[in-house]
Amino acid sequence: MIKKVRNRFILVGTAAASAVTILLVLAINVFNTVQINGNLDHVLYEMSQEKSDVLDSEKAGALEGEWVEEPITERMLSSDGQGKKGHGKKGGRYSVQTQYAGHFYHIVVDADGKVSLAGPTGLTEELKQLAASIVERGKSSGTFNDYRYRVQENGQVTDVFVLDCLTEHQQAERLLLISAVVGAGGILVFFVFVFLMSRRIIIPLKENMEKQKRFITDAGHELKTPLSVIGTNMDILAMDLGENEWVDGTIQQVKKLRKLVGNLISLARMDEDSTAIVLSPFDVSSAAMESTEPFCAVASQAGGQMIPDIQEGLTARGDEASVRQLFTILCDNAIKYSTGETPIRVRLFQDGKHICFETENSWKQDIRPEKLDSVFDRFYRGDASRDRRSGKTGYGLGLSIAKGIAAKNQLQLQVMEKDQRLVFRVTFSR
């Protein structure tokens, strides 16, 4: 139990830290991407406006593909090395026109689909295909491959302004890689920290659980003596008084209390990690047959029928004594809570590499299929048939003990519904 709590604490803590880290990494990279695209759009707008002003008088020549002009860096800088829109770093050598001049292209597409480049360099096939693809998309702006573009309709021609942003995309990818590596490292460090600290964090819980188990065990042993005395006294009174409903009722209640105390002590021992059992091969067919046979008579007395189907010669690994107790609990449960409409079936068979023990009985279908596992909860009573007033002697602890026995023996205990019948299955690994 303590191990499960600790593992769950580590899992939940690491999952929470991972979620926060992933969100931070995503937020940083999304913000960076939005900022980069915004800056590129601003640069593209400024350069397209500057280019439109410079080339406005030469549009007609551009449509014929007869461009002869100075490089864009020379057009956008005055003779003193300062830009048109300012001085110093903003308007001079650090202006956007200067920085991105070699990455900016102005492509003109006429009404007939003819593509020409408004600039000093020749029109390459790559730029031609790029312009055609951008125009075909029908969007006024966006990103295509490693280019940021802006499309502007200008009469009979379409101006396509393209900015090569490969460098910016590579920087964004590097930031994504670095942030992902740092985030993964942070998650790993947090996991190690939580793993190391989890031992100290669960110490109070462990102490409380140990105290609870010790109390149940001690109280159980303390109750055994007075119950034995009361039972003995009632037996003596029964011999002296003969049949007496008060004495008989007291004897029955003492038997119930003895069984309850025994179950509580068994549960406390099952929860103790120090209670180790030795797993060894044993004849599971013989154990199943000997555990099932006594219940055939019990089922007949209760007005039902139990049909065992035990495959012989099967060997499994586990603690034979506790496995026999597990079989007994499941058979008793099948008889106690069967509606009696159909026979109870008990099977032991080999299923591939596994050996399975099953009890199958009719039942009142008042538990939803997704809630069937709740029958293993302590003191669980799913319907009126599990109420003491119905004449049933169960306290809702038997299946909890069975679950603990299965866990100690490294077995799988399942409950399921099959053809409107309740099935408990124990699976052994060979």
N, C-alpha and C positions, 0 to 999 in steps of 0.2 A: 504493500500500500504506500509506504513512504517513498519507494523508488518511483512509483507511478506519479505521485504528487510532485516529486522533484523533476522528473522528466517533463511533466506537463508545464511546470513553472519555467523550465529552460526553453521549451518549445514556444510558449506564449511570449516570453520576453524577447526571444530572438526574432520571432515573427513580427512583433510590434516594432522593434528596432529596424528590421529589414524594410517594413512598410514605410516608416518615416524616412529612412535613407533613400529608398527608391523614389519617393515623392520629391525629396529635396533635389536629387540628381535630375529628375525629369523637369522640375521647375526651373533649375538653373539653366539647363540646356534649351528649354523652350523659350525662356526669357532671352537667352543669348541669340537664338535663331531669329526671334522676332526683332530684336535690336539690330542684328546684322542686316536683315531684309529691309528694315526701315531706313537704315543708313544708306544702303545701296539704292533704294528707291529715291532718296533725297539726292544722292549723287547723280543718278540717272536723269532725274528731272532737271537739275541745274545744267548738266552737260547737254541735254537735249534742247533746252531752251537756248543756251549759248550757241549751239550748233545751228539751230533754226534761224537765229538772227544773223549769223555769219553767212549762211548759205542761202538765205532767202532770195537774193538777187540772181542766184545761179541755178534755180530749180529747173528751169527749162533745159539747161545744158545737162543737168543730172539725168534727166529722162532719156537723153540720147547716149549716155555713157561716156561723155567727153569732159570729164572732170580734170581740171588742172588747178591745183591750189597749193598753198603752203601747208606744211605739217600743222596739225591742230595745236601743237604746243606753241608754235610760233604765232598763230592767229590769236591765241588766248592770252598771250603775254605782251605787254608793251615793251618799248625799246629799253626801258630802265630796269627790266626784269620783274616788274610788279604787275599783278593781275588787274583786270578792269574793275573788279568789284571791291577792291580794297588794297591795303598796303601791308607790308610785313609778312608774317607767316600765313595769315588767312588768305591774302590776295596774291602772295608771291610764290616762292618755291614750294610751299606746303598747301597750295590751293588744290581743291578737288580736281580741277581741270588738269593740273600738272601731274598729280598722282595717278590718275586713272586714264590719262590720254592714250597710253599704249594699249588699254584694254577696252576702249570704247569704239563702237562701230555704228555708223549711220547708214542703214540700208534702205533703198527706195524701191518700192514695188508699184508699177503702173497698173492701169486698168486691164491691160492685156496679160498681166502676170509676169512681165519682164522685170528682172531683178538687176539693180545696179548699186554700186557702192559709192557713197558720197564721202570720199576721203583720198588720202594720198596713196594708199596701198591698193593692190589689185583685188578684184573680187575672186576669192577662192571658192572651190566647189563646196567646201564645208560651210562657209558663210551663206552661200546661195541656198543650200539645203536647210540651213538654220532659219533663214528668213521665211522660206516657204512653209516650214513646219510651224513657225510662230503664227503666221497669218492664217494658216489652216485651223489653228486652235480657236480662233475667234475671240480671244480675250485681249483686253486692253493692256494688261500688265500681268506679270507673274515670273515664275522661274522655269526655265527649260534646260535640262541637263545642268551644266555649270554656268549658265548664263542667266542674268536678270534682264528682262526686256520691258519695253514700253512701246505701244503701238499708237500711232496718231494719224487719223484720217485728215488729209489735206487736199481737198478738191478731188481731182482724178487720180491722185497718187496716194500711196500709203507709206508713211515714214515709220520705219522700224528701228528703234534705238536699242542697242544691245550692249550690255556691260559684262565683260568676262569676270566672274566672281569665283574662279577656281581657288584662289588663295584664301578667300574668306571661308569657303566651304571646307577647305582642309583645316583651317584653324578651328572651325566649329567641330569637326570630327575629332581633332586632337583634344579639345576640351571635353567632349563626350567620353572619349577613352580614358582620359585622366580622371574625370569625376567618377566614372564607373569603377575604375581600379581603386580609387580612394574610398568610395562607398563600400565596395566589397571588403577592403581591408578593415574599415570601421565595423562592419557587421561581424567579421571574424574576431576582432578584438573584443567586441561586446559579448559575443558568444563565449569566449574564453573567460571573460570576467564573470558573466552570469553563472557559468558552469562551476567556477571556483567558489563563488559566493553562495551558490544554492545550498551547499551543505550547511552553512551557518544560518541561512534564512529559515530553513525548515526545522532547525533544532527545537524551537518551542512547540511546533506541531508534533514532532516526533515524541517529545516528552509527554505531551498531553495524551497522545494515542497510547503510549506505553502505560501511563497511569490508568487510562480507561480499561485497557486489557487486564492490567493487574487487579483492578477493582472487580471486574466481572469474574475473573478466575477466583479471587479470594472470596467474593460474595457467594459464588457458586459452591465452593467447598464448605463455607460456613452454613449454607442452607441445607446441604446434604444431611448433616447430623440431625437437625430438628425434624426434617422431613422423614428420615428413617425412624425416629422415635415416634412421630405421629402415626406413620404407617404401621409400625409394630403394635402400638396401642389400639389402633382401629382393628387390626387383625384379632387381637385378644378380645376386644369388645364383641366382634362378630361371632367369635366362638361362644362367648357367654350369653349374648342376647339373641343369637340366631339371626334370621333375616330381619334387617332393620334399614329402612330407606335412608335414614340420616347417616348411619354408619357406612352404608354402601356408597352414598354420595361423597362422603369425606374420603373414602378409600380411592374413589375415581379421581377426585381432585388432586390427591397426593400423587397419584401416578402421573397425572398431567404435569404437575409442578416438577416432579423428578425428571421427566422427559425434557421439559423446558430448560431446566438448569443444565442438564447434560448437553443440550444443543448450544446453549450460550457458551459453555466452556469449550466446546468443540470449535465454535466460530472464533473465539479468542485465540485458541491455539493455531487455527488456520492462518490468522493474520500475523502471527509471530514469524519474523524472518529466521529466527534461530531454530524454528521447528523444522529440521531437515529430515527428509525421508530418502531412503535408498531406492533407486530405480534399478530394477534388474528384470531379466526375462522371466515370464511365468506363463502357465497354461491358462490363457484367458477364456478358452472354451469351457474348461472345467469350472472356473470361477463364476462364469455367467450361468451355467446350468445349476450349480449348487445355490446360487443367490436367487435364482428365479423359481425353482421348484416349490419352495414353501409358500409362495404367493399364489400359486395355482389354487391351492385349497382355500386360501383367504378370499380370493376372488369368487370362488363358488359359494362360500358362506355369505358373501355380500350380495349374492344374486346375479353375479356376472360370470365371465369366463375369460381366462387368460390362456393364450396359445403361444407357447415358446417355440422359436425356430432358431436353434443354436447350431452353427456350423462347427464341426469337431476339428480338433488338431490345429487350432490357431494359437500362436504364441505372440504375446505383446510385451512391452517394456513398461514397468511401473512398479509401484508398491502394492503388492497383491492385497494386503489387508484393507488399505484405504480404497482400492478399486472395488473390492467386494462391497464395502459400505456405500460407495457411489451407486452400484447396481441396485442395492437394496433400497436406497432412497428413491430412485427413479421408478422402480416397480411399485413401491408403496404409494408414491404420488399418483401413478397411473390408475391404481385401484381406487384410491381415495376420492379422486376428482373426475372419474369417468361417469358419464351419464348412464352407462349400462345398456345403451341401445345396440351396440355392436361389441364383439369380443375385443379384448385387449391383446395386442400382438407385441411380443418381445422378440427381437431378432439380433443375432450376432453373425456378421458376414464379412467377407473380405471384398474391399472395393479398390482394385488396383494395388497400390502400395500401402493402402491404409486398411485398418480393421475397424469396423463400425459396430457399435451397440446401440440399438434403438428401442424405445418404447412408444407405442402408438395407441391412442385411445380416443373415443368420441368425447366431445366437450361442449360446454356452453360457450358459444362464440360471442362473448361480451368484451373481448379485448381486441382492439384494433391490431392488425398484423404488425405495424411499425412499433407497437408498444409491447410486443411479446417478451422482449428481453427484460421487462420490468418484473417478470415472475421470479427473477433471481434476486430481487431486492429483499432485504430483511423485513420480516413481518408483513410482506405484501399479501393482500387478499383481493383478487380481481373480481370476485362476484359473491353472491349470497351463499353459494355452496362452500365458500371458504370461511364462513362465519361460524363461530362456536355454537350458535343456536341451531345450526343445521344438523348437528350431531357429529360433525367432523372434528377430529382431535388435533388437527394441525395448527401450528402457530405461525406459519409462513417462514420458517427457518430452514426447513429441509433442503429446499433448492439452493439456498444461499450456501449451506454446507457443501452441497454437491458441486457448486461452482468453485468453492475453495479447494476441494479435493482434486478437481480437474486441473486447477492451476498448479497445485503442488506437484502433480504427476505429469505436468507438461502435456495435458490433453486438451482437446477442443470440445467444449460442451455447447451445443446449439439447441434452440427451440424454434420450431417452424410449424406452419400449418400446411397439411397436404391432404387434398381431397376432403376438406372439411373435418379433418381429424388432427389432433394435437400430437406432435412428434418431438421427442427429445432424443438427440443423437450425440453419442460420445465417439470421438475419432482418435484412434491410436495410430501413431507413426511407427512403422516396423523398423 
